[in-house]
């Protein structure tokens, strides 16, 4: 656990203080009205390694006492991780932080959404898959994200999930554009799929046709159809229906 704590601290080792207290209060207020579901959210403080807030669905999703999570902070949360996932999860964080700080222009950082996944132990034993999507809310003076809104989706552990990391940018068309993707478990599984092809797959899962995808991505229908043919060929899949079915079972791959 100390190794995790030290590595995590190395990744997020700068902070200037919380500046968005009112924004956090409003998110807590809204949580009262959200229905119970297999998702929950947390407001994370990466520097203090704590949670500013944990939504009410946390206990329903995990069987773990919410106050225990608040009191224990990220140390407690990390203690729940499946031991086989810890190394790959840290690689996700390191890869995403390197991309953000080295490759991503500073003006884009406030419109990014980051996704990764892992397994945690439930309160009653056994594990669940967690897909975590984090949107940065506050940055330190060097441009590192330090306060984030993390949304967690819970899946049964019978579903196998490669551990992946992705970063998407909310562009001027109000559409998420994949800028970074890395599969940590099976390095070559999606190695041949481009970020643009991944965007096409994501929009196909929303039941958009080629014309609608072309409009969303500001490309021609011919280009979208070419992407679709290439995607099917790369996965040796015969139809769009099969493709959609595959990715609904492997949602974290996109």
GIHU-V995322 format. One record per run of one state. SS is the DSSP state (H for helix, E for strand, L for the rest). FROM is the first residue (numbers start at 0). LEN is the number of residues. If there is no record, write none. Layout:
BEGIN
SS,FROM,LEN  SS,FROM,LEN
END
This chain:
BEGIN
L,0,1  H,1,10  L,11,9  H,20,11  L,31,7  E,38,7  L,45,4  E,49,5  L,54,2  H,56,6  L,62,3  H,65,14  L,79,1  E,80,1  L,81,4  H,85,18  L,103,2  H,105,6  E,111,10  L,121,5  E,126,13  L,139,5  E,144,12  L,156,7  E,163,7  L,170,5  E,175,8  L,183,11  H,194,10  L,204,5  H,209,8  L,217,3  H,220,14  L,234,5  H,239,10  L,249,1  H,250,3  L,253,1
END
